[in-house]
Amino acid sequence: MIYNNVELYNVAEILPSGDGDGKFISRIPNKLRLTLNPNAKLRALYSAGCEIRFNLEGDSAKIILSCENPSIVEVFQGSFLVSWHIVGKEPTEIRVSLPQNIKFLDKITRKKNLPFDAHLTRIILPHRLTRLFSIEGETSPPREDQTPKKKYLAYGSSITQGVSSYRPTGTYAMRTAQRLAVDLLNLGFGGGAHCEPQLADYIAERRDWDFATLEMGINMFRNFSVEEFRRRVEYFVERIAKSHPDKWVFCIDLFTFSADFDPSVKKHQEFRNVVKETVENLNMPKLVHIDGRILLKNVSGLTSDLVHPAPSGMEEIAYNLSNLIEAKINGD
């Protein structure tokens, strides 16, 4: 969306904070957000994969933000990291100007055919609840030729949202997008990836993505029966895939996690089978099942909760996932 002469990327709506301090950003329309489970309803306001993008028309610009917990905000000039800033509960000013070597960065960008125009400033926001207070300076929104032509939509849990990745560009979804030179649309909802039918309808009706990954299972593992999980997954996958039969849709089941090391637990394998069988039964040429264990093989890539990937685990997932997607799309 365009707001104050900048693009708020991966943002559907700006919402009042309720206490008068700044504004919240919602990654999905608020009308839809209010129908989701409590975790998804809250996490939709978390700025995972969201960016403030603009061209500087003056000497500098100033953005004022705050986050519920101290978080890293990264500043990129096109595809190049310029700086990072810690933003906490108090409003924090981030001032940006073009690097002195912008002409050289532009030359390298063109020579190497990098995905983002070097003159495009990108403020990449954290996966946490973020408040936007103000954007000041002479700016203009991105032009169409300044960003990647293809977009990757990633749906999933807190793992997709990016918990434990620390830096915004360290999530597996963002690193996958970077490796494939595409733009990311992050729809990760920590604790709230319940495959609700209305969210499937929303993704199916969107026309702004070229391929998608659907990470399903971990947020439903404890509190949903196998039968209910199957019912939701079948609708979710079929609704999205059949609405976009010309687009690749990759269905990821449970990543490696604690239950894989407990012989007494069987439910996780039943969940994996649900995703696998759903894809097989639909039998669509561009619908692919991915066993999460082949993306995250190294158990030391997990944090101590044995659920969330650590930064090394995020990188392992991105490496394996991007290679798999690239091979499928290229027909290898």
C-alpha positions in Angstrom: 0.0 0.0 0.0 1.1 3.6 -0.6 1.3 5.8 2.5 2.8 9.3 2.8 4.7 8.9 -0.5 6.3 5.6 0.5 5.3 2.0 -0.1 4.4 -0.1 3.0 5.3 -3.4 1.5 3.5 -6.6 2.6 1.0 -4.3 4.4 -2.8 -4.4 3.8 -4.0 -1.8 6.2 -2.9 0.8 8.8 -4.8 0.6 12.0 -5.0 3.0 15.0 -3.1 1.6 18.0 -6.0 2.3 20.5 -3.9 4.3 22.9 -3.1 7.1 20.5 0.6 6.2 20.2 1.5 5.5 16.6 -0.3 3.1 14.2 -0.2 -0.6 13.8 0.2 -2.3 10.4 -1.8 -5.3 9.4 -0.5 -7.8 6.9 -4.0 -8.8 5.9 -7.3 -6.9 5.7 -8.6 -6.1 9.1 -12.1 -7.5 8.3 -10.4 -10.9 7.7 -8.0 -10.6 10.6 -10.9 -10.2 13.1 -12.3 -13.6 12.0 -9.2 -15.6 12.7 -8.1 -17.4 15.9 -6.7 -15.2 18.6 -3.0 -15.9 17.8 -3.4 -15.2 14.1 -5.5 -12.1 14.9 -2.6 -10.7 17.0 0.3 -12.0 14.8 -1.2 -10.4 11.7 -0.2 -7.1 13.3 3.4 -8.3 13.5 5.5 -6.8 10.8 7.2 -10.0 9.5 8.4 -9.4 6.0 7.1 -5.8 6.0 9.2 -3.0 4.5 9.1 0.7 4.1 10.2 1.4 0.6 10.9 4.7 -1.1 13.2 6.7 -3.4 14.9 9.7 -1.7 14.0 12.9 -3.4 15.8 15.0 -0.8 19.0 14.7 1.2 17.5 12.4 3.9 14.4 10.9 5.4 13.4 10.1 9.0 11.3 7.2 10.2 10.1 6.9 13.8 9.2 3.4 15.0 8.8 1.4 18.2 8.6 -2.4 18.9 7.1 -4.3 21.8 10.5 -5.8 22.5 14.0 -4.6 21.4 14.3 -5.7 17.8 16.6 -5.2 14.9 15.5 -3.1 11.9 17.7 -3.3 8.8 18.3 -0.6 6.2 19.0 -1.7 2.7 19.9 0.3 -0.4 18.5 -2.0 -3.1 20.1 -5.4 -2.4 22.9 -4.0 -0.2 22.8 -3.8 3.6 23.6 -0.3 4.8 23.0 -0.4 8.5 20.9 -1.9 11.3 19.3 -0.3 14.3 17.8 -1.6 17.6 14.3 -0.4 18.1 12.6 -0.8 21.5 9.4 0.3 23.3 10.3 4.0 23.1 9.9 5.7 19.7 13.2 5.4 17.9 14.3 7.6 15.0 16.0 6.0 12.0 17.5 8.6 9.6 18.6 7.5 6.2 20.4 9.1 3.3 22.0 7.7 0.1 25.5 6.2 0.6 28.3 8.2 -0.9 29.1 5.3 -3.3 25.5 5.1 -4.7 26.7 5.4 -8.3 29.1 2.5 -7.8 26.3 0.4 -6.1 24.1 1.2 -9.1 26.7 0.1 -11.5 27.3 -3.2 -9.7 23.5 -3.7 -9.4 23.1 -3.3 -13.2 26.2 -5.4 -14.0 25.1 -8.3 -11.8 21.4 -7.9 -12.5 20.5 -7.7 -8.8 16.8 -7.8 -8.0 16.4 -4.4 -6.3 17.3 -1.0 -7.8 20.2 0.5 -5.9 18.4 3.8 -5.5 15.5 2.1 -3.7 15.7 2.5 0.1 14.3 -0.4 2.1 13.6 -0.2 5.8 13.1 -3.9 6.7 10.9 -4.4 9.8 11.2 -7.1 12.5 8.8 -10.0 13.0 7.4 -8.4 16.2 4.5 -6.0 16.9 5.7 -2.7 15.5 4.3 0.8 15.8 4.8 3.4 13.0 4.8 7.0 14.3 5.9 9.1 11.3 7.7 9.2 8.0 9.4 12.6 7.2 11.4 13.8 4.2 11.0 14.2 0.5 10.3 10.7 -0.9 8.5 8.9 -3.7 7.2 5.4 -3.9 9.0 2.6 -5.8 8.6 2.4 -9.5 7.6 -1.0 -11.0 11.0 -1.6 -12.5 12.8 -1.2 -9.1 11.7 -4.5 -7.5 11.7 -8.1 -8.5 9.1 -9.1 -11.1 8.2 -12.4 -9.2 6.6 -12.7 -5.8 6.8 -15.6 -3.4 4.0 -16.0 -0.8 4.9 -17.9 2.4 2.1 -19.1 4.7 2.8 -20.8 8.0 3.6 -20.7 11.7 6.0 -18.7 13.9 8.8 -20.5 12.0 7.6 -18.8 8.8 7.0 -15.6 10.7 10.6 -15.7 11.7 10.8 -16.2 15.5 14.4 -16.9 16.6 15.9 -15.5 13.4 16.7 -12.2 15.2 17.4 -10.2 12.0 14.5 -9.5 9.7 16.4 -10.8 6.6 17.4 -14.0 8.5 14.1 -15.8 8.3 14.0 -18.9 6.1 11.3 -17.3 4.0 13.3 -14.1 3.4 16.5 -16.0 2.7 14.7 -18.3 0.3 13.4 -15.2 -1.5 16.9 -13.7 -1.6 18.4 -16.8 -3.0 15.7 -17.0 -5.7 15.9 -13.2 -6.4 12.2 -12.7 -5.8 10.1 -10.6 -3.5 8.6 -12.0 -0.4 5.0 -11.9 0.9 5.2 -13.2 4.4 2.0 -14.6 5.9 3.5 -16.4 8.9 1.3 -16.3 12.1 3.0 -17.5 15.2 0.8 -20.0 17.0 -2.0 -19.2 14.6 -1.4 -21.2 11.4 -4.7 -23.1 11.8 -5.5 -23.4 8.0 -8.8 -21.5 8.4 -11.0 -21.6 5.2 -11.4 -17.9 5.1 -7.7 -17.4 4.9 -7.5 -20.0 2.2 -10.1 -18.0 0.3 -8.1 -14.8 0.8 -4.8 -16.4 -0.5 -6.7 -18.0 -3.4 -8.3 -14.7 -4.5 -5.0 -12.8 -4.4 -3.4 -12.3 -7.8 -0.1 -10.8 -6.7 2.0 -14.0 -6.1 3.8 -16.3 -8.5 4.5 -19.3 -6.3 3.7 -20.2 -2.7 4.8 -22.4 0.2 2.2 -23.6 2.7 3.8 -24.7 6.0 1.2 -26.7 7.9 0.9 -28.7 11.1 3.0 -27.5 14.0 0.4 -25.0 15.3 -2.3 -27.7 15.1 -0.3 -30.6 16.4 -1.3 -30.4 20.1 -4.9 -29.2 20.0 -6.4 -30.6 16.8 -7.4 -34.1 16.0 -6.0 -35.8 12.9 -9.5 -35.8 11.4 -9.9 -32.0 11.9 -6.4 -31.4 10.6 -7.2 -33.4 7.5 -10.5 -31.5 7.0 -8.8 -28.1 7.2 -5.7 -29.1 5.1 -7.8 -30.6 2.3 -9.9 -27.4 1.9 -6.9 -25.1 2.4 -4.7 -26.8 -0.2 -7.4 -27.5 -2.8 -8.9 -24.0 -2.6 -5.5 -22.3 -3.2 -4.1 -24.8 -5.8 -7.2 -25.1 -7.9 -7.6 -21.3 -8.0 -4.0 -21.1 -9.4 -3.4 -24.3 -11.4 -0.7 -22.5 -13.4 1.3 -21.6 -10.3 3.6 -23.8 -8.2 2.4 -24.5 -4.7 4.7 -26.3 -2.3 3.1 -27.9 0.8 5.5 -28.3 3.7 4.6 -30.6 6.5 6.2 -30.6 10.0 9.9 -29.5 10.1 12.2 -31.7 12.3 11.1 -31.1 15.9 11.0 -32.8 19.4 8.4 -35.5 18.6 10.8 -37.0 15.9 13.0 -38.1 18.8 10.2 -39.6 21.0 9.3 -43.2 19.9 6.1 -43.0 21.9 4.6 -40.3 19.8 2.8 -41.2 16.5 0.6 -38.2 15.8 3.2 -36.2 14.1 3.7 -38.8 11.4 -0.1 -39.0 10.9 0.0 -35.2 10.4 2.7 -35.6 7.8 0.7 -38.3 6.0 -2.3 -35.9 5.9 -0.3 -33.3 3.9 1.3 -35.9 1.7 -2.0 -37.7 0.9 -3.8 -34.4 0.3 -1.3 -33.4 -2.4 -1.3 -36.9 -3.9 -5.1 -37.1 -4.1 -5.3 -33.8 -5.9 -2.7 -35.0 -8.4 -1.9 -31.6 -9.9 1.3 -31.1 -11.8 2.4 -28.0 -10.0 1.3 -29.0 -6.5 4.2 -30.5 -4.5 4.5 -32.1 -1.1 7.7 -31.5 0.9 8.6 -33.5 4.0 9.8 -30.8 6.4 12.6 -33.2 7.6 14.4 -32.9 4.3 14.6 -29.1 4.7 15.9 -29.2 8.3 18.0 -32.2 8.8 20.4 -31.1 11.4 18.9 -31.2 14.9 21.5 -28.6 16.1 19.8 -26.2 13.8 17.0 -26.0 16.4 16.8 -23.8 19.5 16.5 -25.5 22.9 12.7 -25.8 22.6 13.3 -28.3 19.8 10.6 -26.6 17.7 11.9 -23.2 16.4 14.9 -23.1 14.1 18.0 -21.2 15.3 19.6 -18.9 12.7 21.7 -21.8 11.3 18.5 -23.8 11.0 16.8 -21.0 9.1 19.7 -20.9 6.7 19.6 -24.7 6.2 15.9 -24.6 5.4 16.4 -21.7 3.0 19.2 -23.4 1.2 17.4 -26.7 0.8 14.0 -25.1 0.0 15.3 -22.7 -2.6 17.2 -25.4 -4.3 14.1 -27.6 -4.4 11.9 -24.8 -5.7 14.4 -23.8 -8.4 14.8 -27.4 -9.6 11.0 -27.8 -9.8 10.4 -24.5 -11.6 13.2 -25.1 -14.0 12.0 -28.7 -14.7 15.1 -30.4 -13.3 
